[in-house]
């Protein structure tokens, strides 16, 4: 249990540093920006209470907002994700868990369901992030392009991180 907590804290610190120092400076085509910090919410154990998902999302998002000068933008998107991640996890986890809380990993869920789970969480996060950032639907083609390209790029990084995590 304690090892799991320290592991999640380590992942949070690593994702925070990578986002602030590397990923925020990547803008492919002016549209695609990787945001793999949402992976922190995705790997919380299935037995985590929903309020803890929301509080973790808010605290981690606020920390990122402080470092990136985007007041409340990341915190709001991660709070929304924190609200829906437990539902998406139960939706995509295997049915034969015998009443146990699902473990969010490619090893426990297999790669297909985990990839779909990750895609939906990432689409939710990118949609919330870019809609709040734009605060308008007047340029909806650009908004859709930003959401789609950032989601695909983020999914690639999240699946790479999961490959690293599940190989140990």
N, C-alpha and C positions, 0 to 999 in steps of 0.2 A: 504494500500500500504506500509506504513512505517512498519507495523507489519510484513508483508511478508518479507521485506528486513532484518529486525532484526532476523526473524526466520531462514532465509537462512544463515545469518552470524553465528548464534548459531549452526546450523547444521554443518557448515564448521569447526568451532572451535572444536566441539565435535568429528567430524570425524578425524580431524588432530591429536588431542590428542590420540584418540583410536588407530589410525594407528601407531603412533610413539611409544606409550607406551605398546600396547598390540599386535595388529595384526602383526607387523613386527617380532615378536618373536614366531609366530606360523608357523610351517612348518610340516604339516602332511605327514608322509612318505617321507619327503625330497622333496616333489613336490608341495603340495597344500599350498599356502599362501593366506589368505583372503586379498582382496584389496577393501573394501567397500567404500573407499573415492570417487569412481566414482559416488556414489549416489548423491553427491553435484551437479554434472552437470545434473543428471537425474531429479532433482526436481525443476530446474529453470523453471519459468513460460513459457508457449508456446509463449507468446508475446515478449520474450527476443530476441533482434537482434542476428544474428549469430556471429557477431564479438565479442559480449560480452561473448558468450559461449566459444569462443577460448581464449579470454583474461583471463577469469575466470579459464579455464583449465590450461593455462600456469602459472598464478600467484599461483594457489593452488598447482600445480605440482612442481613448483620451490620451494615453501615453504616446501613441503614434501621432495624434493631432498636435501635441505639444512640440514634438520633434520636427514636424513637417509644416507647421504654421497653417493648418487647416482646422480652425476651431469648430469642433463638434461634427465634422463631416464623417470621419472614420468611425467615431463613437456611435453615431446614429445608425450607420449601416451595419456595424457589428452587433448593436443591440437588436436590430431587426433579425439578423441572422441567428442570434442567441435565442430568440423566441421560436424560430422554426427549425433549428437544427435537430432537437430531440424528436420532433415529428418526422422529419425526413429520415433520420436514422432508423426509427422504428418502421418506417415505410419500406426502406431498402434493405433492412437486415434480414437474414434468413429466418424462415418461420419456425424452424426446429431448434429454438433456443431453450425450450422447456421452462419458460417463465423467467429465465435469467435476463438481465439487462444485456442488450447487444454490445459487442465490442467493436468499436469503429476502426477496423483495420482491414487491409486487403487480405491478410492471412486468415482472419476469422470470417470475413464476408465474401471472400473471393474477389478477384479483380473486376469482374463485370459489375456486380452490384455496388462495389465501392466506387468505381468510376462514375456510375450514374448518380450515386449519392453526392460525390464531390462536384459533379457538374451542376446539379440543382442548387447546392449551397453556394457555389461560386456565381452562378447566374443570378441568384437572389441578391448576393452581396454586391456584385458589379452593377446590377440594375438600381439598387437603392443608392449606391455611392454616386453614380453618374447622374441620376435623376435629381438628387439633392444638390449636387454640384452645379448642374446646368440651371436648375430651378425654372425651366421652361420646356415646352414641347415644340417650340417654333422651329427648331433645327433638328427634328426627329430623325432624319436619315443619319446625320452625324452622331447623334446620341445612340442609335441602334448599332452603328459601326463601332463606336467606342465600347459599348457593352459587349458585343460579340467578340471583337478582337482581344479585348482585355480578358474576357472569360476564357477564351481558348489558350492564351498565353499563361494565364494563372493556372489553368487545369494542367498544363504540361509541367509546370514547376511543382504543383501539389502532388502529381503522380510520381515525379522524380523523388520528392521528399518521402513519399510513402514507400517507394522502393527501397530507399535507404533505411527507413525505420523498420520495415518488415523483414529485411534481410538479416537483422541481428537477432 
